[in-house]
Amino acid sequence: MDESEAYWGWLLQELGFTPFQHWEEGRSWRHGDFYLVIVQTEERFQDVPYHRCRTGLNHLAFRVPTKADVDRLTQEVKKRGMPILYEDRHPFAGGPDHYALYTEDPDRMKVEITAEEA
């Protein structure tokens, strides 16, 4: 939970979210009418690790206004030792008209941060 809170707390606040709820097994952040919740996996489910290619959530995508925002977040991700996915094609891993950062959270959930500007 501590690793996830550190990752998501930093990133979501960078994206304009504010802390919303905090309890022993979970945390949430809010942005307007939307909120995102993380909870500690119960021990009985920890033997089956998450993988985005299995049935379930594939990844979370967020939009930022500019390419400079993507670049700033990319530098911060690198500084924090987080992985850059598809680094050999970054920032155009999604195609020539899709300027984005792809990274992973501590549990290997893929996170996409895309610039709104073309």
Accessible surface in RSA format (square Angstrom, percent):
REM  Atomic radii and reference values for relative SASA: ProtOr
REM  Chains: A
REM  Algorithm: Lee & Richards
REM  Probe-radius: 1.40
REM  Slices: 20
REM RES _ NUM      All-atoms   Total-Side   Main-Chain    Non-polar    All polar
REM                ABS   REL    ABS   REL    ABS   REL    ABS   REL    ABS   REL
RES MET A   1    52.04  26.9  17.26  11.4  34.77  82.8  20.27  17.2  31.77  42.1
RES ASP A   2   114.76  80.4 106.52 106.0   8.24  19.5  37.51  88.3  77.25  77.0
RES GLU A   3   126.55  72.7 119.12  90.1   7.43  17.7  48.68  94.2  77.86  63.6
RES SER A   4    15.64  13.2  15.47  20.6   0.17   0.4   5.84  12.4   9.79  13.7
RES GLU A   5    51.27  29.4  50.01  37.8   1.26   3.0  14.59  28.2  36.68  29.9
RES ALA A   6    64.63  59.4  49.31  76.1  15.32  34.9  61.55  86.7   3.09   8.2
RES TYR A   7     6.57   3.1   4.84   2.8   1.73   4.5   5.71   4.3   0.86   1.1
RES TRP A   8     7.42   3.0   7.42   3.6   0.00   0.0   4.09   2.2   3.34   5.4
RES GLY A   9     7.09   8.7   0.00   N/A   7.09   8.7   7.09  19.5   0.00   0.0
RES TRP A  10    31.81  12.8  19.04   9.2  12.77  30.0  25.93  13.8   5.88   9.5
RES LEU A  11     0.73   0.4   0.73   0.5   0.00   0.0   0.73   0.5   0.00   0.0
RES LEU A  12     0.00   0.0   0.00   0.0   0.00   0.0   0.00   0.0   0.00   0.0
RES GLN A  13    94.40  52.8  76.94  56.2  17.45  41.6  19.68  41.9  74.72  56.7
RES GLU A  14    69.79  40.1  43.68  33.0  26.11  62.2   7.47  14.5  62.31  50.9
RES LEU A  15    23.12  12.9   4.06   2.9  19.06  47.9   9.75   6.8  13.36  36.0
RES GLY A  16    44.61  55.0   0.00   N/A  44.61  55.0  28.99  79.6  15.62  35.0
RES PHE A  17    15.58   7.8  11.45   7.1   4.13  10.7  11.45   6.9   4.13  11.8
RES THR A  18    82.37  58.6  82.26  83.4   0.11   0.3  65.47  87.9  16.90  25.6
RES PRO A  19    90.26  65.8  70.68  64.4  19.58  71.2  70.68  58.4  19.58 121.7
RES PHE A  20    78.72  39.4  48.35  29.9  30.37  79.0  51.50  31.2  27.22  77.9
RES GLN A  21    83.44  46.7  72.29  52.8  11.15  26.6  24.61  52.4  58.83  44.6
RES HIS A  22   130.99  71.6 100.29  69.7  30.70  78.5  74.74  77.0  56.25  65.4
RES TRP A  23    92.24  37.0  84.30  40.8   7.94  18.6  78.85  42.0  13.39  21.7
RES GLU A  24   152.62  87.6 123.95  93.8  28.67  68.3  50.71  98.1 101.91  83.2
RES GLU A  25    92.85  53.3  92.22  69.8   0.63   1.5  45.08  87.2  47.77  39.0
RES GLY A  26     0.00   0.0   0.00   N/A   0.00   0.0   0.00   0.0   0.00   0.0
RES ARG A  27    22.47   9.4  22.47  11.5   0.00   0.0   3.11   4.2  19.36  11.7
RES SER A  28     1.35   1.1   0.00   0.0   1.35   3.1   0.00   0.0   1.35   1.9
RES TRP A  29     8.82   3.5   8.82   4.3   0.00   0.0   5.55   3.0   3.27   5.3
RES ARG A  30   100.11  42.0  98.26  50.1   1.85   4.4  23.86  32.6  76.25  46.2
RES HIS A  31    86.90  47.5  80.44  55.9   6.47  16.5  53.82  55.5  33.08  38.5
RES GLY A  32    60.98  75.2   0.00   N/A  60.98  75.2  42.86 117.6  18.12  40.6
RES ASP A  33   150.56 105.5 119.94 119.4  30.61  72.4  38.73  91.2 111.82 111.5
RES PHE A  34   110.15  55.1 105.50  65.3   4.65  12.1 110.02  66.7   0.13   0.4
RES TYR A  35   112.71  52.6  96.68  55.0  16.04  41.7  48.06  36.1  64.65  79.7
RES LEU A  36    25.37  14.1  24.01  17.2   1.36   3.4  25.37  17.8   0.00   0.0
RES VAL A  37    64.22  42.3  38.56  34.9  25.66  61.8  38.56  33.5  25.66  69.6
RES ILE A  38    26.15  14.9  21.96  16.4   4.19  10.1  26.15  18.8   0.00   0.0
RES VAL A  39    90.71  59.7  71.86  65.1  18.85  45.4  71.86  62.4  18.85  51.1
RES GLN A  40    75.55  42.2  63.67  46.5  11.88  28.3  34.15  72.7  41.40  31.4
RES THR A  41    66.55  47.3  57.94  58.7   8.60  20.5  29.94  40.2  36.61  55.3
RES GLU A  42    94.83  54.4  86.63  65.5   8.20  19.5  41.71  80.7  53.12  43.4
RES GLU A  43   150.63  86.5 135.28 102.3  15.35  36.6  47.97  92.8 102.67  83.8
RES ARG A  44   173.54  72.9 141.12  71.9  32.41  77.2  71.23  97.3 102.31  62.0
RES PHE A  45   106.18  53.1 101.12  62.6   5.06  13.2 102.63  62.2   3.55  10.2
RES GLN A  46    92.10  51.5  67.71  49.5  24.39  58.1  28.13  59.9  63.97  48.5
RES ASP A  47   120.21  84.2  86.23  85.8  33.98  80.4  51.39 120.9  68.82  68.6
RES VAL A  48    99.31  65.4  85.05  77.0  14.26  34.4  86.08  74.8  13.23  35.9
RES PRO A  49    91.43  66.6  82.02  74.8   9.42  34.2  90.22  74.5   1.21   7.5
RES TYR A  50    78.14  36.5  51.21  29.1  26.93  70.1  59.86  45.0  18.28  22.5
RES HIS A  51    79.14  43.3  74.12  51.5   5.02  12.8  49.41  50.9  29.74  34.6
RES ARG A  52    40.28  16.9  36.75  18.7   3.53   8.4   0.95   1.3  39.33  23.8
RES CYS A  53   104.37  78.9  68.62  76.5  35.75  84.0  31.71  80.3  72.66  78.3
RES ARG A  54   129.70  54.5 114.97  58.6  14.73  35.1  58.63  80.1  71.07  43.1
RES THR A  55   148.67 105.7 112.11 113.7  36.56  87.1  83.62 112.3  65.05  98.3
RES GLY A  56    61.73  76.1   0.00   N/A  61.73  76.1  36.43 100.0  25.31  56.7
RES LEU A  57    95.15  53.0  80.50  57.6  14.66  36.8  85.91  60.3   9.24  24.9
RES ASN A  58    67.57  46.6  64.20  62.0   3.37   8.1  31.08  74.8  36.50  35.3
RES HIS A  59    56.37  30.8  41.73  29.0  14.63  37.4  37.47  38.6  18.90  22.0
RES LEU A  60    37.81  21.1  36.75  26.3   1.06   2.7  37.81  26.6   0.00   0.0
RES ALA A  61    64.84  59.6  34.33  53.0  30.50  69.4  34.57  48.7  30.26  80.2
RES PHE A  62    25.59  12.8  20.67  12.8   4.92  12.8  25.44  15.4   0.15   0.4
RES ARG A  63   153.91  64.6 127.82  65.2  26.09  62.1  54.06  73.9  99.85  60.5
RES VAL A  64     8.23   5.4   8.00   7.2   0.23   0.6   8.23   7.2   0.00   0.0
RES PRO A  65    85.20  62.1  79.56  72.5   5.64  20.5  80.21  66.2   4.99  31.0
RES THR A  66    49.40  35.1  49.40  50.1   0.00   0.0  46.18  62.0   3.21   4.9
RES LYS A  67    64.38  31.4  64.38  39.5   0.00   0.0  26.62  24.0  37.77  40.2
RES ALA A  68    68.37  62.9  59.63  92.0   8.74  19.9  62.53  88.1   5.84  15.5
RES ASP A  69    31.02  21.7  30.78  30.6   0.23   0.6   2.68   6.3  28.34  28.3
RES VAL A  70     0.00   0.0   0.00   0.0   0.00   0.0   0.00   0.0   0.00   0.0
RES ASP A  71    60.11  42.1  58.43  58.2   1.68   4.0  27.34  64.3  32.77  32.7
RES ARG A  72   116.34  48.8 107.79  54.9   8.55  20.3  75.65 103.4  40.69  24.7
RES LEU A  73     0.38   0.2   0.38   0.3   0.00   0.0   0.38   0.3   0.00   0.0
RES THR A  74     3.73   2.7   3.73   3.8   0.00   0.0   3.73   5.0   0.00   0.0
RES GLN A  75   109.61  61.3 106.12  77.6   3.49   8.3  47.82 101.8  61.78  46.9
RES GLU A  76    37.05  21.3  35.95  27.2   1.11   2.6   8.88  17.2  28.17  23.0
RES VAL A  77     0.63   0.4   0.63   0.6   0.00   0.0   0.63   0.5   0.00   0.0
RES LYS A  78    93.32  45.5  74.66  45.8  18.66  44.4  40.43  36.4  52.89  56.3
RES LYS A  79   157.74  77.0 121.25  74.4  36.49  86.9  84.80  76.3  72.94  77.7
RES ARG A  80   108.01  45.3  74.02  37.7  33.98  80.9  27.06  37.0  80.95  49.1
RES GLY A  81    68.22  84.1   0.00   N/A  68.22  84.1  36.38  99.8  31.84  71.3
RES MET A  82    32.38  16.8  22.72  15.0   9.66  23.0  24.99  21.2   7.39   9.8
RES PRO A  83    63.05  46.0  52.00  47.4  11.05  40.2  62.96  52.0   0.09   0.6
RES ILE A  84    20.50  11.7   3.89   2.9  16.62  40.1   3.89   2.8  16.62  45.1
RES LEU A  85    26.41  14.7  23.17  16.6   3.25   8.2  25.41  17.8   1.00   2.7
RES TYR A  86    72.68  33.9  57.79  32.9  14.89  38.8  51.96  39.0  20.73  25.6
RES GLU A  87   100.42  57.7  85.65  64.8  14.77  35.2  33.08  64.0  67.34  55.0
RES ASP A  88   131.60  92.2  85.92  85.5  45.68 108.0  52.10 122.6  79.50  79.3
RES ARG A  89   125.81  52.8 115.22  58.7  10.60  25.2  58.53  80.0  67.28  40.8
RES HIS A  90    45.88  25.1  23.94  16.6  21.94  56.1  18.36  18.9  27.51  32.0
RES PRO A  91    23.64  17.2  23.62  21.5   0.02   0.1  23.64  19.5   0.00   0.0
RES PHE A  92    89.29  44.7  80.61  49.9   8.67  22.6  80.61  48.9   8.67  24.8
RES ALA A  93    20.14  18.5   2.06   3.2  18.09  41.1   2.14   3.0  18.00  47.7
RES GLY A  94    41.65  51.4   0.00   N/A  41.65  51.4  15.01  41.2  26.64  59.7
RES GLY A  95    23.64  29.2   0.00   N/A  23.64  29.2  22.56  61.9   1.08   2.4
RES PRO A  96   117.10  85.3 100.03  91.2  17.07  62.1 103.67  85.6  13.43  83.5
RES ASP A  97   134.91  94.5 105.60 105.1  29.31  69.3  40.44  95.2  94.47  94.2
RES HIS A  98    54.38  29.7  53.20  37.0   1.19   3.0  33.92  35.0  20.47  23.8
RES TYR A  99    31.62  14.8  28.80  16.4   2.82   7.3  12.41   9.3  19.21  23.7
RES ALA A 100     0.35   0.3   0.00   0.0   0.35   0.8   0.00   0.0   0.35   0.9
RES LEU A 101     0.00   0.0   0.00   0.0   0.00   0.0   0.00   0.0   0.00   0.0
RES TYR A 102    20.21   9.4  19.96  11.4   0.25   0.7   9.70   7.3  10.52  13.0
RES THR A 103     0.50   0.4   0.50   0.5   0.00   0.0   0.50   0.7   0.00   0.0
RES GLU A 104    12.57   7.2  11.03   8.3   1.54   3.7   0.39   0.7  12.18   9.9
RES ASP A 105    12.89   9.0   7.47   7.4   5.42  12.8   0.62   1.5  12.27  12.2
RES PRO A 106    57.49  41.9  18.71  17.1  38.78 141.0  32.10  26.5  25.39 157.8
RES ASP A 107    84.58  59.2  75.05  74.7   9.53  22.5  22.48  52.9  62.10  61.9
RES ARG A 108   131.81  55.3 131.18  66.9   0.63   1.5  53.92  73.7  77.89  47.2
RES MET A 109    26.11  13.5  26.11  17.3   0.00   0.0  26.11  22.2   0.00   0.0
RES LYS A 110    26.34  12.9  26.34  16.2   0.00   0.0   0.00   0.0  26.34  28.1
RES VAL A 111     0.00   0.0   0.00   0.0   0.00   0.0   0.00   0.0   0.00   0.0
RES GLU A 112    17.53  10.1  17.53  13.3   0.00   0.0   0.00   0.0  17.53  14.3
RES ILE A 113     0.00   0.0   0.00   0.0   0.00   0.0   0.00   0.0   0.00   0.0
RES THR A 114    12.99   9.2  12.99  13.2   0.00   0.0  11.24  15.1   1.75   2.6
RES ALA A 115     6.70   6.2   0.00   0.0   6.70  15.2   0.00   0.0   6.70  17.7
RES GLU A 116    99.40  57.1  78.15  59.1  21.25  50.6  15.07  29.2  84.33  68.9
RES GLU A 117    78.72  45.2  65.66  49.7  13.06  31.1  35.00  67.7  43.73  35.7
RES ALA A 118   113.65 104.5  68.43 105.6  45.22 102.9  88.66 124.9  25.00  66.2
END  Absolute sums over single chains surface
CHAIN  1 A     7522.3       5957.3       1565.0       4010.3       3511.9
END  Absolute sums over all chains
TOTAL          7522.3       5957.3       1565.0       4010.3       3511.9
